[in-house]
């Protein structure tokens, strides 16, 4: 991802230089015109530099958060397996049917509800027979991320 951003910025600045700066050095413009266009070129160049840095920064931050999210979901899936949650719950046709099917739970519940349900199921679902999940908060967060990733059209 980072490589694509750097290549895109490099190509953008190369095109910009070729279109706006190269004529200055090709001898097609008179010296008087060269002096008068510098403020515009500097303003445009500064604008593009700032825009490029903003876009690159956004791409870097998004890439890191997406990577962290993917790791969280993968770890949450491992927690689901390790805790044998499939002994009661079914996902995409795999697992038991004692508890609710969790195939699309990400479309139905939010993070706050799921975390509360894992810690104390009866607090949000009074008729629940699910026992409280005794895990460190980091594991509960990752398990929640995995549950939220279970949506229609996604696996």
VEXBALUM-729465 format. One line per field, with one value per atom (N, C-alpha, C, O): residue number from 1; residue in three letters; atom name; x, y, z. Coordinates in steps of 0.02 Angstrom, whole numbers, plus 50000, padded with zeros to 5 digits. Example, Ala and Ser with C-alpha at 12.3 -4.5 7.8 and 13.67 -1.06 7.14 Angstrom:
2
seq = 1 1 1 1 2 2 2 2
type = ALA ALA ALA ALA SER SER SER SER
atom = N CA C O N CA C O
u = 50660 50615 50660 50712 50642 50684 50645 50670
v = 49716 49775 49835 49834 49888 49947 50002 50057
w = 50390 50390 50390 50423 50354 50357 50394 50402
//
This chain:
155
seq = 1 1 1 1 2 2 2 2 3 3 3 3 4 4 4 4 5 5 5 5 6 6 6 6 7 7 7 7 8 8 8 8 9 9 9 9 10 10 10 10 11 11 11 11 12 12 12 12 13 13 13 13 14 14 14 14 15 15 15 15 16 16 16 16 17 17 17 17 18 18 18 18 19 19 19 19 20 20 20 20 21 21 21 21 22 22 22 22 23 23 23 23 24 24 24 24 25 25 25 25 26 26 26 26 27 27 27 27 28 28 28 28 29 29 29 29 30 30 30 30 31 31 31 31 32 32 32 32 33 33 33 33 34 34 34 34 35 35 35 35 36 36 36 36 37 37 37 37 38 38 38 38 39 39 39 39 40 40 40 40 41 41 41 41 42 42 42 42 43 43 43 43 44 44 44 44 45 45 45 45 46 46 46 46 47 47 47 47 48 48 48 48 49 49 49 49 50 50 50 50 51 51 51 51 52 52 52 52 53 53 53 53 54 54 54 54 55 55 55 55 56 56 56 56 57 57 57 57 58 58 58 58 59 59 59 59 60 60 60 60 61 61 61 61 62 62 62 62 63 63 63 63 64 64 64 64 65 65 65 65 66 66 66 66 67 67 67 67 68 68 68 68 69 69 69 69 70 70 70 70 71 71 71 71 72 72 72 72 73 73 73 73 74 74 74 74 75 75 75 75 76 76 76 76 77 77 77 77 78 78 78 78 79 79 79 79 80 80 80 80 81 81 81 81 82 82 82 82 83 83 83 83 84 84 84 84 85 85 85 85 86 86 86 86 87 87 87 87 88 88 88 88 89 89 89 89 90 90 90 90 91 91 91 91 92 92 92 92 93 93 93 93 94 94 94 94 95 95 95 95 96 96 96 96 97 97 97 97 98 98 98 98 99 99 99 99 100 100 100 100 101 101 101 101 102 102 102 102 103 103 103 103 104 104 104 104 105 105 105 105 106 106 106 106 107 107 107 107 108 108 108 108 109 109 109 109 110 110 110 110 111 111 111 111 112 112 112 112 113 113 113 113 114 114 114 114 115 115 115 115 116 116 116 116 117 117 117 117 118 118 118 118 119 119 119 119 120 120 120 120 121 121 121 121 122 122 122 122 123 123 123 123 124 124 124 124 125 125 125 125 126 126 126 126 127 127 127 127 128 128 128 128 129 129 129 129 130 130 130 130 131 131 131 131 132 132 132 132 133 133 133 133 134 134 134 134 135 135 135 135 136 136 136 136 137 137 137 137 138 138 138 138 139 139 139 139 140 140 140 140 141 141 141 141 142 142 142 142 143 143 143 143 144 144 144 144 145 145 145 145 146 146 146 146 147 147 147 147 148 148 148 148 149 149 149 149 150 150 150 150 151 151 151 151 152 152 152 152 153 153 153 153 154 154 154 154 155 155 155 155
type = UNK UNK UNK UNK UNK UNK UNK UNK UNK UNK UNK UNK UNK UNK UNK UNK UNK UNK UNK UNK UNK UNK UNK UNK UNK UNK UNK UNK UNK UNK UNK UNK UNK UNK UNK UNK UNK UNK UNK UNK UNK UNK UNK UNK UNK UNK UNK UNK UNK UNK UNK UNK UNK UNK UNK UNK UNK UNK UNK UNK UNK UNK UNK UNK UNK UNK UNK UNK UNK UNK UNK UNK UNK UNK UNK UNK UNK UNK UNK UNK UNK UNK UNK UNK UNK UNK UNK UNK UNK UNK UNK UNK UNK UNK UNK UNK UNK UNK UNK UNK UNK UNK UNK UNK UNK UNK UNK UNK UNK UNK UNK UNK UNK UNK UNK UNK UNK UNK UNK UNK UNK UNK UNK UNK UNK UNK UNK UNK UNK UNK UNK UNK UNK UNK UNK UNK UNK UNK UNK UNK UNK UNK UNK UNK UNK UNK UNK UNK UNK UNK UNK UNK UNK UNK UNK UNK UNK UNK UNK UNK UNK UNK UNK UNK UNK UNK UNK UNK UNK UNK UNK UNK UNK UNK UNK UNK UNK UNK UNK UNK UNK UNK UNK UNK UNK UNK UNK UNK UNK UNK UNK UNK UNK UNK UNK UNK UNK UNK UNK UNK UNK UNK UNK UNK UNK UNK UNK UNK UNK UNK UNK UNK UNK UNK UNK UNK UNK UNK UNK UNK UNK UNK UNK UNK UNK UNK UNK UNK UNK UNK UNK UNK UNK UNK UNK UNK UNK UNK UNK UNK UNK UNK UNK UNK UNK UNK UNK UNK UNK UNK UNK UNK UNK UNK UNK UNK UNK UNK UNK UNK UNK UNK UNK UNK UNK UNK UNK UNK UNK UNK UNK UNK UNK UNK UNK UNK UNK UNK UNK UNK UNK UNK UNK UNK UNK UNK UNK UNK UNK UNK UNK UNK UNK UNK UNK UNK UNK UNK UNK UNK UNK UNK UNK UNK UNK UNK UNK UNK UNK UNK UNK UNK UNK UNK UNK UNK UNK UNK UNK UNK UNK UNK UNK UNK UNK UNK UNK UNK UNK UNK UNK UNK UNK UNK UNK UNK UNK UNK UNK UNK UNK UNK UNK UNK UNK UNK UNK UNK UNK UNK UNK UNK UNK UNK UNK UNK UNK UNK UNK UNK UNK UNK UNK UNK UNK UNK UNK UNK UNK UNK UNK UNK UNK UNK UNK UNK UNK UNK UNK UNK UNK UNK UNK UNK UNK UNK UNK UNK UNK UNK UNK UNK UNK UNK UNK UNK UNK UNK UNK UNK UNK UNK UNK UNK UNK UNK UNK UNK UNK UNK UNK UNK UNK UNK UNK UNK UNK UNK UNK UNK UNK UNK UNK UNK UNK UNK UNK UNK UNK UNK UNK UNK UNK UNK UNK UNK UNK UNK UNK UNK UNK UNK UNK UNK UNK UNK UNK UNK UNK UNK UNK UNK UNK UNK UNK UNK UNK UNK UNK UNK UNK UNK UNK UNK UNK UNK UNK UNK UNK UNK UNK UNK UNK UNK UNK UNK UNK UNK UNK UNK UNK UNK UNK UNK UNK UNK UNK UNK UNK UNK UNK UNK UNK UNK UNK UNK UNK UNK UNK UNK UNK UNK UNK UNK UNK UNK UNK UNK UNK UNK UNK UNK UNK UNK UNK UNK UNK UNK UNK UNK UNK UNK UNK UNK UNK UNK UNK UNK UNK UNK UNK UNK UNK UNK UNK UNK UNK UNK UNK UNK UNK UNK UNK UNK UNK UNK UNK UNK UNK UNK UNK UNK UNK UNK UNK UNK UNK UNK UNK UNK UNK UNK UNK UNK UNK UNK UNK UNK UNK UNK UNK UNK UNK UNK UNK UNK UNK UNK UNK UNK UNK UNK UNK UNK UNK UNK UNK UNK UNK UNK UNK UNK UNK UNK UNK UNK UNK UNK UNK UNK UNK UNK UNK UNK UNK UNK UNK UNK UNK UNK UNK UNK UNK UNK UNK UNK UNK UNK UNK UNK
atom = N CA C O N CA C O N CA C O N CA C O N CA C O N CA C O N CA C O N CA C O N CA C O N CA C O N CA C O N CA C O N CA C O N CA C O N CA C O N CA C O N CA C O N CA C O N CA C O N CA C O N CA C O N CA C O N CA C O N CA C O N CA C O N CA C O N CA C O N CA C O N CA C O N CA C O N CA C O N CA C O N CA C O N CA C O N CA C O N CA C O N CA C O N CA C O N CA C O N CA C O N CA C O N CA C O N CA C O N CA C O N CA C O N CA C O N CA C O N CA C O N CA C O N CA C O N CA C O N CA C O N CA C O N CA C O N CA C O N CA C O N CA C O N CA C O N CA C O N CA C O N CA C O N CA C O N CA C O N CA C O N CA C O N CA C O N CA C O N CA C O N CA C O N CA C O N CA C O N CA C O N CA C O N CA C O N CA C O N CA C O N CA C O N CA C O N CA C O N CA C O N CA C O N CA C O N CA C O N CA C O N CA C O N CA C O N CA C O N CA C O N CA C O N CA C O N CA C O N CA C O N CA C O N CA C O N CA C O N CA C O N CA C O N CA C O N CA C O N CA C O N CA C O N CA C O N CA C O N CA C O N CA C O N CA C O N CA C O N CA C O N CA C O N CA C O N CA C O N CA C O N CA C O N CA C O N CA C O N CA C O N CA C O N CA C O N CA C O N CA C O N CA C O N CA C O N CA C O N CA C O N CA C O N CA C O N CA C O N CA C O N CA C O N CA C O N CA C O N CA C O N CA C O N CA C O N CA C O N CA C O N CA C O N CA C O N CA C O N CA C O N CA C O N CA C O N CA C O N CA C O N CA C O N CA C O N CA C O N CA C O N CA C O N CA C O N CA C O N CA C O N CA C O N CA C O N CA C O
u = 50041 50000 50044 50032 50093 50137 50173 50182 50194 50229 50186 50210 50122 50075 50068 50063 50066 50059 50121 50115 50180 50242 50247 50266 50230 50233 50183 50199 50123 50072 50094 50085 50123 50146 50204 50207 50250 50307 50283 50307 50236 50210 50174 50182 50134 50099 50146 50136 50198 50246 50287 50305 50301 50337 50296 50321 50232 50188 50182 50184 50174 50168 50231 50226 50289 50351 50356 50375 50339 50343 50297 50315 50239 50190 50204 50193 50228 50233 50304 50315 50352 50420 50463 50503 50455 50498 50498 50552 50442 50444 50490 50517 50498 50542 50614 50651 50634 50703 50714 50770 50660 50667 50684 50699 50682 50699 50640 50648 50581 50522 50494 50461 50507 50481 50536 50595 50516 50564 50579 50540 50635 50655 50601 50587 50570 50517 50460 50434 50441 50387 50408 50367 50472 50496 50488 50468 50504 50499 50427 50411 50382 50313 50275 50225 50297 50260 50285 50251 50342 50368 50320 50312 50289 50242 50186 50167 50160 50107 50134 50101 50193 50223 50237 50224 50264 50278 50214 50211 50163 50099 50069 50047 50069 50041 50083 50056 50148 50192 50182 50180 50176 50165 50098 50092 50047 49981 49985 49959 50018 50023 50064 50049 50117 50158 50117 50119 50079 50038 49984 49971 49952 49900 49929 49899 49988 50020 50037 50027 50062 50078 50015 50016 49962 49899 49873 49854 49872 49848 49893 49868 49958 50004 49995 49994 49987 49976 49912 49909 49859 49795 49802 49775 49837 49846 49886 49871 49937 49978 49937 49940 49900 49860 49807 49797 49773 49721 49751 49721 49809 49841 49858 49848 49883 49901 49838 49838 49786 49725 49692 49664 49694 49666 49705 49677 49772 49814 49799 49793 49793 49778 49710 49700 49662 49594 49596 49563 49634 49640 49670 49648 49722 49753 49705 49702 49666 49617 49564 49545 49540 49489 49517 49484 49578 49609 49620 49607 49643 49653 49585 49579 49535 49467 49440 49405 49454 49432 49468 49438 49532 49570 49542 49539 49523 49492 49427 49412 49387 49323 49335 49298 49386 49403 49430 49409 49476 49507 49457 49462 49408 49357 49300 49252 49306 49255 49186 49137 49181 49116 49071 49010 49102 49063 49027 48988 49041 49003 48930 48887 48918 48850 48827 48767 48874 48856 48878 48928 48838 48851 48872 48842 48923 48943 48950 48988 48912 48912 48903 48938 48857 48841 48886 48874 48937 48982 48971 48969 48962 48952 48884 48844 48871 48808 48753 48766 48692 48635 48603 48543 48643 48617 48602 48548 48652 48645 48627 48619 48622 48604 48658 48717 48634 48679 48713 48679 48779 48817 48841 48883 48816 48840 48838 48883 48787 48780 48771 48737 48801 48793 48820 48796 48870 48898 48847 48856 48795 48742 48690 48652 48688 48635 48656 48615 48719 48742 48800 48834 48811 48868 48920 48907 48977 49033 49013 49028 48979 48960 48915 48926 48866 48820 48857 48848 48899 48935 48982 48984 49019 49064 49025 49044 48969 48927 48901 48898 48881 48855 48908 48893 48969 49022 49037 49047 49039 49056 49000 49013 48938 48880 48820 48782 48811 48758 48688 48649 48673 48605 48592 48535 48645 48635 48603 48570 48613 48584 48533 48494 48534 48487 48466 48496 48415 48397 48383 48394 48361 48346 48404 48396 48463 48522 48545 48546 48565 48594 48670 48704 48696 48768 48804 48782 48858 48896 48939 48955 48958 49003 49070 49093 49099 49162 49219 49225 49259 49314 49378 49415 49391 49451 49480 49444 49544 49572 49536 49510 49536 49500 49525 49484 49589 49616 49585 49568 49578 49547 49474 49448 49439 49369 49360 49313 49405 49403 49412 49376 49460 49473 49415 49397 49387 49329 49271 49235 49263 49211 49224 49178 49287 49304 49287 49262 49300 49283 49207 49183 49170 49097 49071 49026 49099 49077 49095 49065 49144 49164 49116 49118 49075 49028 48966 48919 48967 48912 48894 48932 48835 48814 48864 48884 48882 48929 49002 49045 49017 49086 49096 49048 49158 49174 49234 49255
v = 49940 50000 50063 50109 50064 50122 50133 50191 50080 50086 50120 50162 50102 50132 50207 50246 50226 50297 50335 50388 50309 50342 50347 50400 50294 50295 50346 50383 50348 50396 50468 50510 50482 50550 50568 50624 50521 50533 50548 50595 50509 50520 50587 50624 50604 50668 50727 50773 50724 50779 50781 50835 50724 50722 50754 50794 50737 50767 50842 50882 50862 50932 50970 51023 50943 50975 50979 51031 50925 50924 50975 51004 50985 51031 51104 51148 51117 51186 51213 51273 51171 51195 51190 51234 51135 51123 51181 51198 51212 51268 51325 51362 51333 51385 51374 51422 51312 51295 51278 51264 51278 51259 51318 51308 51379 51437 51464 51511 51436 51460 51524 51562 51538 51598 51650 51633 51711 51765 51771 51747 51802 51812 51848 51831 51899 51937 51891 51897 51845 51798 51748 51727 51729 51682 51712 51677 51774 51806 51813 51802 51829 51841 51777 51779 51719 51658 51622 51577 51642 51608 51608 51556 51664 51661 51609 51574 51606 51557 51486 51442 51474 51408 51387 51331 51433 51417 51404 51357 51444 51434 51366 51329 51351 51286 51228 51177 51236 51183 51171 51113 51225 51218 51184 51141 51204 51173 51097 51058 51078 51007 50969 50912 51001 50968 50955 50900 51005 50996 50944 50901 50947 50898 50828 50781 50820 50754 50727 50668 50771 50749 50729 50681 50767 50750 50683 50640 50673 50610 50552 50498 50563 50510 50493 50435 50544 50533 50495 50450 50513 50478 50405 50361 50393 50325 50283 50225 50313 50277 50260 50204 50309 50297 50245 50199 50251 50202 50133 50084 50128 50063 50031 49971 50069 50042 50020 49966 50061 50042 49981 49939 49977 49919 49856 49803 49863 49806 49785 49725 49833 49818 49784 49738 49809 49780 49708 49664 49695 49626 49580 49523 49604 49563 49550 49495 49600 49594 49542 49501 49546 49498 49427 49380 49419 49353 49325 49266 49368 49345 49329 49280 49369 49355 49289 49253 49273 49208 49151 49099 49161 49110 49103 49047 49158 49156 49117 49076 49130 49095 49019 48980 48999 48927 48900 48846 48937 48914 48906 48860 48950 48947 48898 48891 48866 48817 48846 48814 48907 48940 48904 48909 48868 48831 48771 48738 48756 48702 48723 48681 48788 48814 48856 48858 48889 48937 48913 48879 48931 48913 48976 49030 48968 49022 48992 48945 49018 48995 48919 48886 48892 48821 48776 48715 48803 48762 48776 48834 48722 48729 48704 48682 48707 48682 48735 48793 48714 48759 48769 48783 48764 48775 48849 48868 48891 48963 48993 48956 49058 49091 49081 49075 49081 49080 49148 49200 49149 49211 49232 49277 49200 49213 49286 49310 49323 49393 49439 49490 49419 49458 49529 49574 49539 49606 49655 49715 49629 49671 49689 49737 49651 49658 49694 49727 49687 49713 49761 49761 49803 49848 49826 49780 49858 49839 49842 49796 49895 49904 49846 49818 49828 49775 49708 49671 49694 49630 49624 49572 49677 49674 49664 49624 49699 49690 49619 49589 49592 49524 49472 49424 49481 49434 49436 49383 49495 49502 49479 49447 49496 49477 49470 49517 49410 49400 49420 49447 49407 49423 49498 49519 49539 49611 49641 49692 49608 49633 49585 49604 49524 49473 49430 49378 49453 49421 49346 49311 49320 49249 49207 49148 49238 49203 49148 49155 49091 49036 49035 48991 49083 49087 49108 49155 49073 49094 49156 49167 49195 49251 49225 49172 49263 49244 49275 49336 49232 49254 49256 49207 49314 49325 49394 49437 49404 49472 49520 49500 49584 49634 49635 49644 49625 49626 49569 49579 49510 49454 49467 49450 49497 49514 49565 49560 49614 49664 49630 49645 49584 49549 49503 49498 49469 49426 49469 49449 49528 49574 49597 49601 49612 49631 49576 49589 49514 49457 49453 49444 49460 49458 49513 49502 49573 49630 49621 49652 49578 49565 49516 49509 49483 49433 49468 49481 49484 49520 49485 49444 49502 49473 49492 49550 49443 49455 49454 49463 49442 49440 49374 49345 49351 49290 49302 49257
w = 50000 50000 50000 49961 50044 50049 49983 49963 49950 49887 49834 49796 49832 49784 49797 49749 49859 49876 49853 49822 49867 49847 49771 49745 49737 49663 49636 49590 49664 49641 49652 49607 49709 49723 49676 49651 49665 49621 49550 49518 49525 49457 49453 49404 49505 49506 49503 49464 49544 49544 49479 49456 49450 49386 49331 49292 49328 49279 49290 49243 49352 49369 49346 49316 49362 49342 49266 49239 49233 49160 49127 49076 49155 49125 49143 49101 49203 49225 49231 49220 49248 49258 49196 49182 49159 49101 49051 49026 49036 48989 49012 48971 49076 49101 49079 49068 49074 49059 48985 48964 48946 48876 48831 48772 48857 48817 48778 48739 48787 48750 48779 48744 48843 48874 48881 48886 48880 48890 48964 49006 48981 49051 49090 49148 49060 49094 49114 49170 49070 49085 49139 49179 49139 49189 49259 49305 49266 49332 49353 49412 49308 49327 49344 49380 49318 49332 49395 49419 49422 49481 49541 49572 49557 49614 49604 49650 49542 49528 49533 49561 49507 49509 49581 49601 49619 49689 49728 49769 49716 49750 49732 49775 49667 49644 49670 49691 49668 49692 49766 49788 49805 49877 49890 49934 49852 49859 49846 49885 49791 49775 49826 49842 49851 49902 49965 49993 49987 50047 50034 50076 49976 49959 49958 49983 49927 49925 49993 50007 50037 50105 50144 50181 50134 50168 50144 50184 50078 50051 50071 50086 50070 50090 50163 50182 50205 50276 50289 50331 50252 50260 50239 50272 50184 50161 50210 50221 50240 50288 50350 50374 50375 50436 50421 50461 50364 50346 50339 50361 50308 50299 50365 50373 50412 50477 50515 50545 50513 50549 50517 50552 50451 50417 50435 50446 50439 50457 50529 50543 50574 50644 50649 50688 50610 50610 50585 50614 50532 50506 50558 50567 50593 50645 50702 50729 50720 50774 50756 50798 50695 50672 50671 50693 50645 50642 50713 50726 50758 50827 50859 50897 50845 50871 50847 50884 50784 50757 50793 50807 50808 50846 50917 50943 50947 51015 51012 51055 50960 50951 50948 50978 50911 50905 50971 50993 51002 51064 51121 51161 51123 51176 51159 51197 51101 51079 51076 51094 51052 51046 50996 51000 50948 50899 50929 50895 50992 51026 51036 51044 51035 51043 50983 50968 50950 50897 50829 50822 50779 50710 50671 50679 50628 50582 50513 50503 50466 50396 50391 50353 50431 50427 50468 50470 50500 50541 50614 50635 50654 50726 50746 50704 50811 50838 50834 50817 50850 50848 50916 50921 50969 51037 51047 51068 51030 51035 50968 50919 50965 50901 50847 50862 50785 50728 50723 50723 50720 50721 50651 50645 50599 50531 50512 50477 50533 50514 50575 50572 50631 50692 50685 50719 50641 50629 50600 50606 50567 50540 50593 50585 50648 50697 50761 50793 50780 50845 50836 50785 50888 50887 50939 50977 50938 50982 51056 51094 51076 51146 51170 51224 51130 51148 51154 51202 51105 51105 51165 51198 51180 51238 51303 51345 51310 51369 51373 51426 51315 51313 51331 51367 51308 51326 51400 51431 51430 51501 51547 51598 51529 51569 51523 51514 51493 51444 51468 51429 51531 51556 51562 51567 51561 51566 51503 51507 51446 51384 51354 51310 51377 51354 51414 51426 51450 51514 51511 51560 51454 51448 51423 51408 51416 51389 51436 51497 51406 51445 51436 51463 51399 51388 51452 51485 51469 51528 51511 51453 51561 51548 51520 51539 51475 51444 51486 51491 51515 51558 51517 51512 51488 51448 51464 51488 51450 51456 51409 51357 51427 51386 51314 51268 51303 51234 51193 51134 51223 51187 51175 51121 51223 51213 51157 51117 51153 51099 51031 50984 51027 50964 50946 50887 50996 50983 50957 50911 50986 50964 50892 50852 50876 50807 50758 50703 50778 50735 50726 50670 50780 50774 50729 50689 50735 50694 50621 50577 50607 50537 50503 50442 50542 50514 50488 50526 50424 50392 50327 50302 50301 50238 50183 50178 50143 50089 50109 50066 50173 50197 50234 50260 50236 50273 50316 50352
//
